[in-house]
């Protein structure tokens, strides 16, 4: 390991990081609304939401209560003077193919063809008081209060279906509605009920490594502060990076952003309870959400221009780090580790330390990982409903993969290891220092190759392997201090993976089911298969390094014959 080379390249790599940090920009904030907005009637919104509690209890997508809710929204928007339309379609849900669903659209044309959308889903969980009758109540009251005002851009009130089951209504709208290409800003309302004074939260996680409009994000953020006097809860740096590295979104902004519709979700309070009733519908809180949304809509309506969605920008306060600069900084931080891994391999070649046995050992270890991965992809095709196979984000109440499917995938991996890989990796005598050095160098090359592929697929996914790429360079030096020091260096490489697991466990409420949720994302291909293959190679590299640390590594060789 050449530490002078590493230090030199690390200093050079910090230059793009510094440029990205200094080259932040502040998106233009549209001027305040030209017309005076009436105070939002939170009591009326709460009463409207409370009326929906009398609907049939089957409020899931396609249920009787869901259809009644769609008809109710249609009548109320038509009564407010909107041009009405319905989008009827069918979507597959876990265990339920071809479930009929319906979007309800109320549209007011403006002077421009551009459209500003306010979106809330009318399907619900349980009785639906918070998820999502509270949002429908706000949407319908907004429709009444904004209708008489003049608008430069068109105004769309969209009530979607499938908001509780993966955002199928939002997906259908973005892919099929003739209005979708004209939507320059979308504000999604989801579970906005909370005690009065609860800060409003903004959610911008996508379903793919794409970003929302900086103009829309900053305008909505500013509008909440103006309307409520309290700054909203915005996603932090770790949340944004993890959301772009491994996209996961349960709100409807996810499929909208992934399909090029600039969207931001407003939410509030703790996760909704299915048994909630009208007591959670605080008029003051609904008024805060309604005033904020109206303020944002009118400001966006008066904007000279609105930046499009697509670029995966990073938001830091009111400023924005350009997405391509953030990606360049991540690649620059990875470059010193890759260069040192290549230099390590070159040093081995100059000292006539063979690398081919280490490459073969890594390939056989990778085979076991690939066996698990391929089995996960095949689970939806096997009988027994082992995995749903639907390309939607898993939820704590609908993870989408059974324990039987997970056990089967792991069993295939164990069998591949026991009968294919392990016979070729059994120790033959005591491995030499050259054997271990070659194995370490090839493991680092494997990690570097996987990371290089991630650069081409999704540079933000580098955040998962960056700690490993740097920390595992310490292993040769740590060997001087014993096996414990090597284990600590190896564990340090898993820092960002652990943070991702903790985020899923706590923020998304998966708890101990987090590994199962990640396997479900892999099985359904919600997690990009290309990213999954790269991460599996990184996992095989980690396994080879662990074998070296444990003293169980040996170069690959031909399998022992079971008979003569």
C-alpha positions in Angstrom: 0.0 0.0 0.0 1.5 3.3 -1.1 0.4 5.9 1.4 2.3 8.8 -0.3 0.2 8.1 -3.4 -3.0 7.9 -1.4 -2.4 11.2 0.4 -1.5 13.0 -2.9 -4.6 11.7 -4.6 -6.8 12.4 -1.6 -5.7 16.1 -1.6 -6.5 16.3 -5.3 -9.9 14.6 -4.8 -10.9 17.2 -2.2 -10.8 19.9 -4.9 -14.0 18.8 -6.6 -15.6 18.4 -3.2 -14.6 21.9 -2.3 -15.9 23.2 -5.6 -19.2 21.4 -5.1 -19.5 22.9 -1.6 -18.7 26.5 -2.8 -20.6 26.4 -6.1 -24.0 26.2 -4.4 -26.7 28.3 -5.9 -30.0 29.7 -4.6 -32.9 29.1 -6.9 -35.0 32.1 -7.7 -37.9 32.5 -5.4 -41.1 33.5 -7.1 -42.6 36.8 -5.9 -45.4 36.8 -3.3 -48.9 36.3 -4.7 -50.2 39.4 -6.5 -53.8 38.8 -5.2 -54.8 38.6 -1.5 -55.5 35.1 -0.5 -58.5 34.5 1.8 -57.8 32.7 5.1 -58.1 29.0 4.6 -61.2 27.5 6.4 -59.7 24.6 8.4 -63.1 23.9 10.0 -64.7 23.3 6.7 -61.8 21.1 5.6 -62.1 19.1 8.8 -65.9 18.7 8.4 -65.4 17.5 4.8 -62.9 14.9 6.0 -65.2 13.9 8.9 -68.1 13.3 6.4 -65.9 10.7 4.6 -65.6 8.6 7.8 -69.2 7.5 7.1 -68.3 5.9 3.8 -68.1 2.0 3.6 -65.2 0.7 5.6 -63.6 -1.0 2.6 -61.5 2.0 1.7 -58.6 0.1 0.1 -58.0 0.5 -3.7 -60.9 -1.0 -5.6 -63.1 -1.4 -2.5 -66.7 -0.1 -2.1 -65.5 2.7 0.1 -62.8 3.7 -2.3 -65.4 4.0 -5.1 -67.7 6.0 -2.9 -64.9 8.4 -2.1 -64.0 8.9 -5.7 -67.6 9.7 -6.6 -67.7 12.1 -3.6 -64.6 14.0 -4.8 -66.0 14.1 -8.3 -69.3 15.7 -7.2 -67.5 18.3 -4.9 -65.1 19.4 -7.6 -67.8 19.6 -10.2 -69.9 21.7 -7.8 -66.9 24.0 -7.4 -66.9 24.7 -11.1 -64.0 22.5 -12.4 -63.8 20.7 -15.7 -64.1 17.1 -14.7 -62.6 13.9 -16.0 -62.0 10.3 -14.7 -59.1 8.0 -15.4 -60.2 4.4 -15.0 -57.5 1.7 -15.0 -56.6 -1.6 -13.4 -53.4 -2.4 -11.5 -51.9 -5.5 -9.8 -51.6 -5.5 -6.1 -49.9 -8.2 -3.9 -52.2 -11.2 -4.2 -54.9 -9.2 -6.1 -54.4 -9.0 -9.9 -56.3 -6.4 -12.0 -57.8 -4.3 -9.2 -60.0 -1.6 -10.7 -58.9 1.9 -9.8 -59.9 5.5 -10.7 -58.3 8.9 -10.7 -60.5 12.0 -10.5 -59.3 15.2 -12.2 -60.7 18.7 -11.8 -59.1 21.2 -14.1 -59.2 25.0 -14.5 -57.3 26.3 -17.6 -55.0 29.3 -17.3 -53.5 31.7 -19.8 -50.5 29.4 -20.3 -50.6 25.7 -21.1 -48.5 25.0 -17.9 -50.3 23.4 -15.1 -49.9 23.4 -11.3 -51.3 20.3 -9.6 -52.5 19.7 -6.0 -52.7 15.9 -5.4 -54.2 13.7 -2.7 -55.2 10.1 -2.9 -58.8 9.1 -1.9 -58.1 5.4 -1.0 -57.4 4.9 2.7 -56.0 2.7 5.4 -58.5 1.6 8.0 -61.2 4.3 8.6 -59.0 6.8 6.7 -59.3 9.8 9.0 -55.6 10.8 8.5 -54.6 8.6 5.6 -56.0 10.2 3.6 -59.4 11.9 4.4 -57.5 14.9 6.0 -55.7 15.6 2.8 -58.9 15.2 0.7 -60.6 17.7 3.0 -57.8 20.2 2.4 -57.8 19.6 -1.4 -61.6 20.1 -1.7 -61.5 23.3 0.4 -58.6 24.6 -1.6 -60.5 23.9 -4.8 -63.4 26.0 -3.6 -61.2 28.9 -2.4 -58.8 29.0 -5.4 -61.4 28.7 -8.1 -62.6 32.3 -8.2 -59.0 33.6 -8.4 -57.4 34.4 -11.8 -54.5 32.1 -12.8 -51.7 32.5 -15.2 -51.1 28.7 -15.3 -53.8 26.0 -15.2 -54.9 24.5 -11.9 -55.4 20.8 -11.5 -57.0 19.2 -8.5 -56.1 15.5 -8.8 -57.5 12.8 -6.5 -55.6 9.6 -7.2 -56.2 6.0 -6.3 -53.7 3.5 -5.0 -51.9 6.0 -2.8 -51.8 3.4 0.0 -50.6 0.5 -2.2 -47.7 1.9 -4.2 -48.9 5.0 -6.0 -50.5 3.3 -8.9 -52.8 6.3 -9.6 -49.9 8.7 -9.6 -48.0 6.4 -11.9 -50.9 6.1 -14.3 -51.4 9.8 -14.4 -47.8 10.5 -15.1 -47.6 7.9 -17.9 -51.0 8.3 -19.6 -52.7 11.6 -18.8 -52.5 14.3 -21.5 -52.1 16.9 -18.7 -49.1 15.2 -17.2 -46.5 16.7 -19.7 -47.8 20.2 -18.8 -47.5 19.9 -15.0 -44.6 22.1 -14.0 -45.3 21.8 -10.2 -47.2 19.2 -8.1 -47.9 19.5 -4.4 -48.9 16.1 -2.9 -50.9 16.1 0.4 -50.6 13.0 2.4 -51.5 12.3 6.0 -51.6 16.0 7.0 -53.7 15.6 10.2 -51.8 16.4 13.4 -52.2 18.4 16.6 -52.3 22.1 16.0 -48.8 23.6 15.6 -47.1 20.4 14.4 -44.4 21.3 11.9 -45.2 20.4 8.3 -42.7 18.0 6.7 -41.5 17.9 3.1 -40.7 14.6 1.3 -38.8 14.5 -2.0 -37.5 10.9 -2.1 -37.9 9.5 -5.6 -38.4 6.0 -7.1 -35.4 6.4 -9.2 -32.2 8.5 -9.0 -33.9 11.7 -10.2 -34.6 15.0 -8.5 -37.5 17.3 -8.2 -37.6 21.0 -9.3 -35.4 23.3 -7.2 -38.0 26.0 -7.8 -40.8 23.9 -6.5 -38.9 22.7 -3.4 -37.8 26.2 -2.4 -41.2 27.8 -3.1 -43.1 25.2 -1.0 -40.5 25.5 1.8 -40.8 29.2 1.8 -44.6 29.2 1.6 -44.8 27.0 4.7 -42.6 29.4 6.6 -44.7 32.4 5.5 -48.1 30.8 6.2 -47.3 29.1 9.5 -44.4 31.1 10.9 -42.6 27.8 11.5 -39.9 26.3 9.3 -40.9 23.0 7.8 -39.1 19.7 8.5 -36.9 19.2 5.4 -34.9 16.1 4.4 -31.3 16.1 5.6 -28.2 15.4 3.6 -28.1 11.7 4.6 -31.7 11.2 3.7 -31.2 12.8 0.3 -28.0 10.8 -0.5 -29.5 7.5 0.6 -32.7 8.3 -1.3 -30.7 8.8 -4.5 -28.3 5.8 -3.8 -31.1 3.3 -3.1 -34.3 5.0 -4.2 -37.2 4.2 -1.9 -40.4 6.2 -1.7 -43.8 5.4 -0.2 -45.5 8.8 -0.9 -46.8 9.7 -4.4 -44.0 12.1 -5.1 -41.8 9.0 -5.7 -43.4 7.7 -9.0 -44.1 11.3 -10.1 -40.5 12.5 -9.8 -39.3 9.2 -11.4 -41.4 10.0 -14.4 -40.4 13.7 -14.8 -43.2 15.4 -12.9 -41.8 18.0 -10.4 -43.4 17.0 -7.1 -43.1 17.7 -3.4 -45.1 15.9 -0.6 -46.4 17.8 2.4 -47.1 15.6 5.5 -47.3 16.1 9.2 -47.4 14.3 12.5 -46.7 10.6 13.4 -47.6 7.7 11.1 -51.4 7.4 10.8 -53.3 4.8 12.8 -56.0 2.8 10.9 -58.4 3.3 13.9 -58.1 7.1 14.0 -61.4 9.0 13.9 -62.5 12.6 13.6 -60.7 13.6 16.8 -57.4 13.7 14.8 -58.8 16.3 12.4 -57.6 19.5 14.1 -59.0 22.5 12.2 -56.0 24.7 13.1 -53.5 22.2 11.7 -55.6 21.7 8.5 -55.7 25.5 8.1 -51.9 25.7 8.4 -51.6 23.1 5.6 -54.2 24.7 3.5 -52.7 28.2 3.8 -49.3 26.9 3.0 -50.5 25.1 -0.1 -52.5 28.1 -1.3 -49.5 30.3 -0.8 -47.2 27.9 -2.7 -49.7 27.5 -5.6 -50.1 31.3 -6.1 -46.4 31.9 -5.8 -45.7 29.2 -8.4 -48.5 30.6 -10.6 -46.7 34.0 -10.7 -43.2 32.5 -11.3 -41.5 33.8 -14.5 -40.1 30.3 -15.0 -40.0 27.0 -13.1 -37.0 24.7 -13.3 -37.9 21.2 -14.5 -37.4 18.0 -12.6 -34.8 15.4 -13.5 -31.5 16.6 -12.2 -30.7 14.9 -8.8 -29.8 18.1 -7.0 -29.0 18.2 -3.3 -30.8 20.8 -1.2 -28.9 22.4 1.7 -31.1 25.0 3.4 -32.4 27.4 0.8 -29.4 26.6 -1.4 -28.9 23.8 -4.0 -25.8 21.7 -4.8 -25.9 20.8 -8.5 -26.4 17.1 -9.0 -23.6 16.7 -11.4 -21.2 18.4 -9.1 -22.3 16.1 -6.2 -21.8 13.1 -8.5 -18.3 14.4 -9.5 -17.4 14.9 -5.9 -18.4 11.3 -5.0 -16.4 9.9 -8.0 -13.4 12.0 -7.0 -13.5 10.7 -3.4 -13.5 7.1 -4.8 -10.6 7.7 -7.2 -7.8 7.6 -4.6 -9.0 4.2 -3.3 -9.2 2.8 -6.8 -5.8 4.1 -7.8 -4.2 2.6 -4.7 -5.9 -0.8 -5.4 -4.5 -0.8 -8.9 -1.1 0.2 -7.5 -1.3 -2.6 -5.0 -2.0 -5.1 -7.9 0.9 -3.6 -9.9 3.3 -4.0 -6.9 2.2 -7.7 -6.6 3.0 -8.2 -10.3 6.4 -6.6 -9.8 7.1 -9.0 -6.9 5.9 -12.0 -8.9 3.0 -12.5 -6.5 0.3 -14.4 -8.6 -3.1 -12.7 -8.8 -4.9 -15.3 -10.9 -5.6 -17.6 -7.9 -7.1 -14.7 -5.9 -9.3 -13.6 -8.9 -10.5 -17.2 -9.2 -11.2 -17.4 -5.4 -13.2 -14.1 -5.7 -15.1 -15.4 -8.7 -16.2 -18.6 -6.8 -17.3 -16.6 -3.8 -19.2 -14.3 -6.1 -21.0 -17.3 -7.5 -22.7 -18.0 -4.2 -23.9 -14.4 -4.0 -25.2 -14.5 -7.5 -27.0 -17.8 -6.8 -28.9 -16.0 -4.0 -29.6 -13.0 -6.2 -30.8 -15.0 -9.2 -33.1 -17.0 -6.9 -34.6 -13.8 -5.5 -35.4 -12.7 -9.0 -37.0 -16.0 -9.8 -39.2 -16.2 -6.7 -42.1 -14.3 -8.2 -42.2 -16.9 -11.1 -42.3 -19.9 -8.7 -45.6 -21.4 -7.4 -46.7 -20.6 -3.9 -46.6 -16.8 -4.0 -43.2 -16.7 -2.4 -42.7 -13.0 -3.6 -45.1 -10.5 -5.1 -42.8 -9.4 -7.9 -44.6 -6.1 -8.2 -42.3 -3.2 -8.8 -43.5 -1.1 -5.8 -41.9 0.0 -2.6 -42.5 -2.5 0.3 -44.3 -1.2 3.4 -44.2 -2.5 6.9 -47.7 -4.0 6.5 -47.0 -5.4 3.0 -43.4 -6.3 2.6 -44.0 -8.5 -0.4 -41.8 -11.5 0.2 -42.4 -14.5 2.4 -40.0 -16.1 4.9 -40.2 -19.3 2.8 -38.9 -17.4 -0.2 -36.1 -15.9 1.7 -35.1 -19.4 3.2 -35.2 -20.8 -0.3 -32.9 -18.1 -1.7 -30.5 -18.5 1.2 -30.6 -22.3 0.8 -29.6 -22.1 -2.9 -26.7 -19.8 -1.9 -25.5 -22.3 0.8 -25.7 -25.2 -1.6 -23.8 -23.3 -4.3 -21.2 -22.5 -1.7 -21.0 -26.0 -0.2 -20.9 -28.1 -3.4 -19.5 -25.7 -6.0 -17.4 -22.9 -4.4 -16.1 -24.4 -1.2 -14.4 -27.5 -2.7 -12.3 -25.1 -4.8 -11.4 -22.9 -1.8 -10.5 -25.4 0.9 -7.1 -24.8 2.4 -4.3 -27.0 1.0 -1.6 -26.7 3.6 -0.6 -23.4 5.2 -1.1 -20.4 2.8 1.9 -18.2 2.2 2.1 -14.5 2.7 2.1 -14.1 -1.0 -1.2 -16.0 -1.2 -2.8 -13.8 1.3 -1.4 -10.6 -0.3 -2.7 -11.7 -3.7 -6.1 -12.5 -2.2 -6.3 -9.1 -0.5 -5.2 -7.3 -3.7 -7.8 -9.1 -5.9 -10.5 -8.5 -3.3 -9.7 -4.7 -3.5 -9.7 -4.9 -7.3 -13.1 -6.6 -7.1 -14.5 -3.9 -4.9 -13.0 -1.3 -7.3 -14.5 -2.9 -10.3 -18.0 -3.1 -8.6 -17.6 0.6 -7.7 -16.6 1.6 -11.2 -19.7 -0.1 -12.6 -21.8 1.9 -10.0 -20.3 5.1 -11.4 -21.7 4.2 -14.8 -25.1 3.1 -13.4 -25.8 5.5 -10.5 -22.9 7.5 -9.0 -24.9 8.2 -5.8 -24.7 4.5 -5.0 -21.0 5.0 -4.3 -21.9 6.3 -0.8 -22.5 2.7 0.2 -19.1 1.5 -0.8 -16.9 4.6 -0.3 -16.2 3.8 3.4 -15.2 0.2 2.4 -13.0 1.4 -0.5 -11.0 3.6 1.9 -11.1 1.7 5.2 -10.1 -1.6 3.8 -6.9 -0.1 2.5 -5.9 0.0 6.1 -5.9 -3.8 6.4 -2.2 -4.4 5.4 -1.1 -1.9 8.1 -3.6 -3.1 10.6 -2.2 -6.7 10.3 0.8 -5.5 12.3 -1.4 -4.9 15.3 -3.2 -8.2 15.2 -6.5 -9.6 14.1 -8.6 -7.3 16.2 -7.3 -4.2 14.4 -8.0 -5.9 11.1 -11.6 -6.7 12.2 -12.1 -3.0 13.2 -10.9 -1.8 9.8 -13.1 -4.3 8.1 -16.2 -3.3 10.1 -15.5 0.4 9.4 -16.2 -0.3 5.8 -19.8 -1.1 6.5 -20.6 2.3 8.0 -22.9 3.6 5.3 -24.6 0.2 4.9 -25.4 0.2 8.6 -26.7 3.8 8.4 -29.0 2.7 5.6 -30.4 -0.2 7.6 -30.9 2.0 10.6 -32.8 4.5 8.4 -35.1 1.8 7.1 -35.6 0.4 10.6 -36.5 3.7 12.3 -37.6 6.2 9.7 -39.6 3.8 7.6 -40.7 1.7 10.6 -39.5 -1.7 9.4 -37.7 -2.5 12.6 -36.3 -6.0 12.6 -38.0 -6.6 9.2 -35.5 -4.3 7.5 -33.4 -7.1 5.9 -36.6 -8.7 4.7 -37.7 -5.4 3.1 -34.4 -5.0 1.3 -34.6 -8.5 0.0 -38.2 -7.8 -1.2 -36.9 -4.7 -3.1 -34.3 -6.9 -4.7 -36.7 -9.7 -5.7 -39.2 -7.3 -7.2 -36.5 -5.4 -9.1 -37.6 -2.2 -7.3 -33.9 -2.1 -6.6 -32.1 -1.8 -9.9 -30.8 -5.3 -10.9 -27.6 -3.7 -12.2 -27.0 -2.1 -8.8 -27.8 -5.3 -7.0 -25.2 -7.2 -9.1 -22.6 -4.6 -8.3 -23.4 -4.8 -4.6 -23.2 -8.6 -4.7 -19.6 -8.3 -6.1 -18.8 -5.9 -3.3 -20.2 -8.4 -0.8 -18.0 -11.2 -2.3 -15.0 -9.0 -1.9 -15.9 -8.3 1.7 -16.2 -12.1 2.2 -12.8 -12.7 0.8 -11.2 -10.1 3.0 -13.0 -11.6 6.1 -11.6 -15.0 5.1 -8.1 -13.5 5.0 -8.6 -11.9 8.4 -9.9 -15.1 9.9 -7.0 -17.1 8.5 -9.3 -19.3 6.4 -8.3 -17.9 3.0 -6.6 -20.1 0.4 -6.0 -19.6 -3.3 -8.5 -21.3 -5.6 -7.6 -24.7 -7.0 -9.3 -27.6 -8.8 -12.0 -29.3 -6.8 -11.1 -32.6 -5.1 -12.5 -35.6 -6.9 -15.0 -37.5 -4.9 -14.0 -40.8 -6.6 -11.1 -42.1 -8.8 
